[in-house]
Amino acid sequence: MKEITTGKKRILSLDVFRGLTIAAMILVNTPGDGKHSYAPLKHSVWNGCTPTDLVFPFFMFIVGVSIVFALETKKADPANHKSIISGALRRMLILIGLGLFIFLFYRFDLQHMRYPGVLQRIGIVYFIATLIYLKTSQKTRDWLAGIILVLYYVLLTYVPVPDGNSPNLEPETNLAAWVDRAVFGLNHLYSHTKLWDPEGVLSTIPSIVTTLFGIRLGEFLRRTDISVNKICGNLAIIGIIATILGLLTGLIFPINKQLWTSSYVLYAAGLCTLGVTAAYWLIDVKGYKKYAWVFVVFGANAISSYVVSEIVPGMLNWISVHQEGNKVKGMKLIYDTVFKPYFSPNNASLLFAICFVLLIWVLMYVLYRRKIFIKV
């Protein structure tokens, strides 16, 4: 992914924020023992929002920011739109393909292959958000975002579920779960839930709004008619308002990552706006850049970092030993040998995850030093 720049000036904070998001994504996805993770490193069981629940929307938000910085100058000329759309379509298909490949890498079972997924959602939302950005004004995008959030609330809370259930927000009986089962069938959903998918069809629609929020922030950062102080001040106000709106709307439409509820969109986008604004103020305005490169290592190859972090555990699990009649695979062997005997269960799990993040960082650092930036 290209460095994010404005004019001739690189906006380093956005690369740093993206890198931090990827590091957090890897950290929470790879505990030594998921049963002994600290509470902030676990997803909410259903309603509610932990720091872990913010990682995915933060990345979707940064996707929106990146769209602005990559396409703003090309957007002005309609002659460029065809090539931009074909490029976005290509990227979407590659991301969907990578998501399916990761599943098949671990379990080559076409009859039970999970069709939705994290990379699949990123690809689809990126493509749709790119089309919206090319063909609409910011005012239209604001209206569209609001309409989607309201309609999604109405859809989930007022429309009866076709299988006979009244409108509800319970895990297995809500409308989004029914749509996932109807579209994909039970054999192709997330194995941990089986009756619905956290990256399902309906919940992908409001996730588009998360990326539209990122586009709005990107547009604001590109402004040259006001000072950086005013940019930061206005963005901070927007972030605070969105966060409060998310909490307030959560009283009637609970904050829920797996449903990607409208309140969750507002809450996560507000916090992300505040986070990006703080990073921009500290790094690009105040000039605290000394250690920024540490996070840019991930940010410069964000998708590659994520894909590698998903593949490496499988490769380590090719190594296995037999202990007391049981086959112990590589990841568990490392955890049981290096971490588990010497630390408390929670600390052992956390230290394993941190070391895994560092391992992926080293692999990405090799690419960074060689100035290899893999475009997806």
Secondary structure as a PSIPRED ss2 file (coil, helix, strand):
# PSIPRED VFORMAT (PSIPRED V4.0)

   1 M C   1.000  0.000  0.000
   2 K C   1.000  0.000  0.000
   3 E C   1.000  0.000  0.000
   4 I C   1.000  0.000  0.000
   5 T E   0.000  0.000  1.000
   6 T E   0.000  0.000  1.000
   7 G C   1.000  0.000  0.000
   8 K C   1.000  0.000  0.000
   9 K E   0.000  0.000  1.000
  10 R E   0.000  0.000  1.000
  11 I C   1.000  0.000  0.000
  12 L H   0.000  1.000  0.000
  13 S H   0.000  1.000  0.000
  14 L H   0.000  1.000  0.000
  15 D H   0.000  1.000  0.000
  16 V H   0.000  1.000  0.000
  17 F H   0.000  1.000  0.000
  18 R H   0.000  1.000  0.000
  19 G H   0.000  1.000  0.000
  20 L H   0.000  1.000  0.000
  21 T H   0.000  1.000  0.000
  22 I H   0.000  1.000  0.000
  23 A H   0.000  1.000  0.000
  24 A H   0.000  1.000  0.000
  25 M H   0.000  1.000  0.000
  26 I H   0.000  1.000  0.000
  27 L H   0.000  1.000  0.000
  28 V H   0.000  1.000  0.000
  29 N H   0.000  1.000  0.000
  30 T C   1.000  0.000  0.000
  31 P C   1.000  0.000  0.000
  32 G C   1.000  0.000  0.000
  33 D C   1.000  0.000  0.000
  34 G H   0.000  1.000  0.000
  35 K H   0.000  1.000  0.000
  36 H H   0.000  1.000  0.000
  37 S C   1.000  0.000  0.000
  38 Y C   1.000  0.000  0.000
  39 A H   0.000  1.000  0.000
  40 P H   0.000  1.000  0.000
  41 L H   0.000  1.000  0.000
  42 K C   1.000  0.000  0.000
  43 H C   1.000  0.000  0.000
  44 S C   1.000  0.000  0.000
  45 V C   1.000  0.000  0.000
  46 W C   1.000  0.000  0.000
  47 N C   1.000  0.000  0.000
  48 G E   0.000  0.000  1.000
  49 C C   1.000  0.000  0.000
  50 T C   1.000  0.000  0.000
  51 P H   0.000  1.000  0.000
  52 T H   0.000  1.000  0.000
  53 D H   0.000  1.000  0.000
  54 L H   0.000  1.000  0.000
  55 V H   0.000  1.000  0.000
  56 F H   0.000  1.000  0.000
  57 P H   0.000  1.000  0.000
  58 F H   0.000  1.000  0.000
  59 F H   0.000  1.000  0.000
  60 M H   0.000  1.000  0.000
  61 F H   0.000  1.000  0.000
  62 I H   0.000  1.000  0.000
  63 V H   0.000  1.000  0.000
  64 G H   0.000  1.000  0.000
  65 V H   0.000  1.000  0.000
  66 S H   0.000  1.000  0.000
  67 I H   0.000  1.000  0.000
  68 V H   0.000  1.000  0.000
  69 F H   0.000  1.000  0.000
  70 A H   0.000  1.000  0.000
  71 L H   0.000  1.000  0.000
  72 E H   0.000  1.000  0.000
  73 T H   0.000  1.000  0.000
  74 K H   0.000  1.000  0.000
  75 K H   0.000  1.000  0.000
  76 A C   1.000  0.000  0.000
  77 D C   1.000  0.000  0.000
  78 P H   0.000  1.000  0.000
  79 A H   0.000  1.000  0.000
  80 N H   0.000  1.000  0.000
  81 H H   0.000  1.000  0.000
  82 K H   0.000  1.000  0.000
  83 S H   0.000  1.000  0.000
  84 I H   0.000  1.000  0.000
  85 I H   0.000  1.000  0.000
  86 S H   0.000  1.000  0.000
  87 G H   0.000  1.000  0.000
  88 A H   0.000  1.000  0.000
  89 L H   0.000  1.000  0.000
  90 R H   0.000  1.000  0.000
  91 R H   0.000  1.000  0.000
  92 M H   0.000  1.000  0.000
  93 L H   0.000  1.000  0.000
  94 I H   0.000  1.000  0.000
  95 L H   0.000  1.000  0.000
  96 I H   0.000  1.000  0.000
  97 G H   0.000  1.000  0.000
  98 L H   0.000  1.000  0.000
  99 G H   0.000  1.000  0.000
 100 L H   0.000  1.000  0.000
 101 F H   0.000  1.000  0.000
 102 I H   0.000  1.000  0.000
 103 F H   0.000  1.000  0.000
 104 L H   0.000  1.000  0.000
 105 F H   0.000  1.000  0.000
 106 Y H   0.000  1.000  0.000
 107 R C   1.000  0.000  0.000
 108 F C   1.000  0.000  0.000
 109 D C   1.000  0.000  0.000
 110 L H   0.000  1.000  0.000
 111 Q H   0.000  1.000  0.000
 112 H H   0.000  1.000  0.000
 113 M C   1.000  0.000  0.000
 114 R C   1.000  0.000  0.000
 115 Y C   1.000  0.000  0.000
 116 P C   1.000  0.000  0.000
 117 G C   1.000  0.000  0.000
 118 V H   0.000  1.000  0.000
 119 L H   0.000  1.000  0.000
 120 Q H   0.000  1.000  0.000
 121 R H   0.000  1.000  0.000
 122 I H   0.000  1.000  0.000
 123 G H   0.000  1.000  0.000
 124 I H   0.000  1.000  0.000
 125 V H   0.000  1.000  0.000
 126 Y H   0.000  1.000  0.000
 127 F H   0.000  1.000  0.000
 128 I H   0.000  1.000  0.000
 129 A H   0.000  1.000  0.000
 130 T H   0.000  1.000  0.000
 131 L H   0.000  1.000  0.000
 132 I H   0.000  1.000  0.000
 133 Y H   0.000  1.000  0.000
 134 L H   0.000  1.000  0.000
 135 K H   0.000  1.000  0.000
 136 T C   1.000  0.000  0.000
 137 S C   1.000  0.000  0.000
 138 Q H   0.000  1.000  0.000
 139 K H   0.000  1.000  0.000
 140 T H   0.000  1.000  0.000
 141 R H   0.000  1.000  0.000
 142 D H   0.000  1.000  0.000
 143 W H   0.000  1.000  0.000
 144 L H   0.000  1.000  0.000
 145 A H   0.000  1.000  0.000
 146 G H   0.000  1.000  0.000
 147 I H   0.000  1.000  0.000
 148 I H   0.000  1.000  0.000
 149 L H   0.000  1.000  0.000
 150 V H   0.000  1.000  0.000
 151 L H   0.000  1.000  0.000
 152 Y H   0.000  1.000  0.000
 153 Y H   0.000  1.000  0.000
 154 V H   0.000  1.000  0.000
 155 L H   0.000  1.000  0.000
 156 L H   0.000  1.000  0.000
 157 T H   0.000  1.000  0.000
 158 Y H   0.000  1.000  0.000
 159 V C   1.000  0.000  0.000
 160 P C   1.000  0.000  0.000
 161 V C   1.000  0.000  0.000
 162 P C   1.000  0.000  0.000
 163 D C   1.000  0.000  0.000
 164 G C   1.000  0.000  0.000
 165 N C   1.000  0.000  0.000
 166 S C   1.000  0.000  0.000
 167 P C   1.000  0.000  0.000
 168 N C   1.000  0.000  0.000
 169 L C   1.000  0.000  0.000
 170 E C   1.000  0.000  0.000
 171 P C   1.000  0.000  0.000
 172 E C   1.000  0.000  0.000
 173 T C   1.000  0.000  0.000
 174 N C   1.000  0.000  0.000
 175 L H   0.000  1.000  0.000
 176 A H   0.000  1.000  0.000
 177 A H   0.000  1.000  0.000
 178 W H   0.000  1.000  0.000
 179 V H   0.000  1.000  0.000
 180 D H   0.000  1.000  0.000
 181 R H   0.000  1.000  0.000
 182 A H   0.000  1.000  0.000
 183 V H   0.000  1.000  0.000
 184 F H   0.000  1.000  0.000
 185 G C   1.000  0.000  0.000
 186 L H   0.000  1.000  0.000
 187 N H   0.000  1.000  0.000
 188 H H   0.000  1.000  0.000
 189 L C   1.000  0.000  0.000
 190 Y C   1.000  0.000  0.000
 191 S C   1.000  0.000  0.000
 192 H C   1.000  0.000  0.000
 193 T C   1.000  0.000  0.000
 194 K C   1.000  0.000  0.000
 195 L C   1.000  0.000  0.000
 196 W C   1.000  0.000  0.000
 197 D C   1.000  0.000  0.000
 198 P C   1.000  0.000  0.000
 199 E C   1.000  0.000  0.000
 200 G C   1.000  0.000  0.000
 201 V H   0.000  1.000  0.000
 202 L H   0.000  1.000  0.000
 203 S H   0.000  1.000  0.000
 204 T H   0.000  1.000  0.000
 205 I H   0.000  1.000  0.000
 206 P H   0.000  1.000  0.000
 207 S H   0.000  1.000  0.000
 208 I H   0.000  1.000  0.000
 209 V H   0.000  1.000  0.000
 210 T H   0.000  1.000  0.000
 211 T H   0.000  1.000  0.000
 212 L H   0.000  1.000  0.000
 213 F H   0.000  1.000  0.000
 214 G H   0.000  1.000  0.000
 215 I H   0.000  1.000  0.000
 216 R H   0.000  1.000  0.000
 217 L H   0.000  1.000  0.000
 218 G H   0.000  1.000  0.000
 219 E H   0.000  1.000  0.000
 220 F H   0.000  1.000  0.000
 221 L H   0.000  1.000  0.000
 222 R C   1.000  0.000  0.000
 223 R C   1.000  0.000  0.000
 224 T C   1.000  0.000  0.000
 225 D C   1.000  0.000  0.000
 226 I C   1.000  0.000  0.000
 227 S C   1.000  0.000  0.000
 228 V H   0.000  1.000  0.000
 229 N H   0.000  1.000  0.000
 230 K H   0.000  1.000  0.000
 231 I H   0.000  1.000  0.000
 232 C H   0.000  1.000  0.000
 233 G H   0.000  1.000  0.000
 234 N H   0.000  1.000  0.000
 235 L H   0.000  1.000  0.000
 236 A H   0.000  1.000  0.000
 237 I H   0.000  1.000  0.000
 238 I H   0.000  1.000  0.000
 239 G H   0.000  1.000  0.000
 240 I H   0.000  1.000  0.000
 241 I H   0.000  1.000  0.000
 242 A H   0.000  1.000  0.000
 243 T H   0.000  1.000  0.000
 244 I H   0.000  1.000  0.000
 245 L H   0.000  1.000  0.000
 246 G H   0.000  1.000  0.000
 247 L H   0.000  1.000  0.000
 248 L H   0.000  1.000  0.000
 249 T H   0.000  1.000  0.000
 250 G C   1.000  0.000  0.000
 251 L C   1.000  0.000  0.000
 252 I C   1.000  0.000  0.000
 253 F C   1.000  0.000  0.000
 254 P C   1.000  0.000  0.000
 255 I C   1.000  0.000  0.000
 256 N E   0.000  0.000  1.000
 257 K C   1.000  0.000  0.000
 258 Q C   1.000  0.000  0.000
 259 L C   1.000  0.000  0.000
 260 W C   1.000  0.000  0.000
 261 T C   1.000  0.000  0.000
 262 S H   0.000  1.000  0.000
 263 S H   0.000  1.000  0.000
 264 Y H   0.000  1.000  0.000
 265 V H   0.000  1.000  0.000
 266 L H   0.000  1.000  0.000
 267 Y H   0.000  1.000  0.000
 268 A H   0.000  1.000  0.000
 269 A H   0.000  1.000  0.000
 270 G H   0.000  1.000  0.000
 271 L H   0.000  1.000  0.000
 272 C H   0.000  1.000  0.000
 273 T H   0.000  1.000  0.000
 274 L H   0.000  1.000  0.000
 275 G H   0.000  1.000  0.000
 276 V H   0.000  1.000  0.000
 277 T H   0.000  1.000  0.000
 278 A H   0.000  1.000  0.000
 279 A H   0.000  1.000  0.000
 280 Y H   0.000  1.000  0.000
 281 W H   0.000  1.000  0.000
 282 L H   0.000  1.000  0.000
 283 I H   0.000  1.000  0.000
 284 D H   0.000  1.000  0.000
 285 V H   0.000  1.000  0.000
 286 K C   1.000  0.000  0.000
 287 G C   1.000  0.000  0.000
 288 Y C   1.000  0.000  0.000
 289 K C   1.000  0.000  0.000
 290 K C   1.000  0.000  0.000
 291 Y C   1.000  0.000  0.000
 292 A H   0.000  1.000  0.000
 293 W H   0.000  1.000  0.000
 294 V H   0.000  1.000  0.000
 295 F H   0.000  1.000  0.000
 296 V H   0.000  1.000  0.000
 297 V H   0.000  1.000  0.000
 298 F H   0.000  1.000  0.000
 299 G H   0.000  1.000  0.000
 300 A C   1.000  0.000  0.000
 301 N C   1.000  0.000  0.000
 302 A H   0.000  1.000  0.000
 303 I H   0.000  1.000  0.000
 304 S H   0.000  1.000  0.000
 305 S H   0.000  1.000  0.000
 306 Y H   0.000  1.000  0.000
 307 V H   0.000  1.000  0.000
 308 V H   0.000  1.000  0.000
 309 S H   0.000  1.000  0.000
 310 E H   0.000  1.000  0.000
 311 I H   0.000  1.000  0.000
 312 V H   0.000  1.000  0.000
 313 P H   0.000  1.000  0.000
 314 G H   0.000  1.000  0.000
 315 M H   0.000  1.000  0.000
 316 L H   0.000  1.000  0.000
 317 N C   1.000  0.000  0.000
 318 W C   1.000  0.000  0.000
 319 I C   1.000  0.000  0.000
 320 S E   0.000  0.000  1.000
 321 V E   0.000  0.000  1.000
 322 H E   0.000  0.000  1.000
 323 Q E   0.000  0.000  1.000
 324 E C   1.000  0.000  0.000
 325 G C   1.000  0.000  0.000
 326 N E   0.000  0.000  1.000
 327 K E   0.000  0.000  1.000
 328 V E   0.000  0.000  1.000
 329 K E   0.000  0.000  1.000
 330 G H   0.000  1.000  0.000
 331 M H   0.000  1.000  0.000
 332 K H   0.000  1.000  0.000
 333 L H   0.000  1.000  0.000
 334 I H   0.000  1.000  0.000
 335 Y H   0.000  1.000  0.000
 336 D H   0.000  1.000  0.000
 337 T H   0.000  1.000  0.000
 338 V H   0.000  1.000  0.000
 339 F H   0.000  1.000  0.000
 340 K C   1.000  0.000  0.000
 341 P C   1.000  0.000  0.000
 342 Y C   1.000  0.000  0.000
 343 F C   1.000  0.000  0.000
 344 S C   1.000  0.000  0.000
 345 P H   0.000  1.000  0.000
 346 N H   0.000  1.000  0.000
 347 N H   0.000  1.000  0.000
 348 A H   0.000  1.000  0.000
 349 S H   0.000  1.000  0.000
 350 L H   0.000  1.000  0.000
 351 L H   0.000  1.000  0.000
 352 F H   0.000  1.000  0.000
 353 A H   0.000  1.000  0.000
 354 I H   0.000  1.000  0.000
 355 C H   0.000  1.000  0.000
 356 F H   0.000  1.000  0.000
 357 V H   0.000  1.000  0.000
 358 L H   0.000  1.000  0.000
 359 L H   0.000  1.000  0.000
 360 I H   0.000  1.000  0.000
 361 W H   0.000  1.000  0.000
 362 V H   0.000  1.000  0.000
 363 L H   0.000  1.000  0.000
 364 M H   0.000  1.000  0.000
 365 Y H   0.000  1.000  0.000
 366 V H   0.000  1.000  0.000
 367 L H   0.000  1.000  0.000
 368 Y H   0.000  1.000  0.000
 369 R H   0.000  1.000  0.000
 370 R C   1.000  0.000  0.000
 371 K C   1.000  0.000  0.000
 372 I C   1.000  0.000  0.000
 373 F C   1.000  0.000  0.000
 374 I C   1.000  0.000  0.000
 375 K C   1.000  0.000  0.000
 376 V C   1.000  0.000  0.000
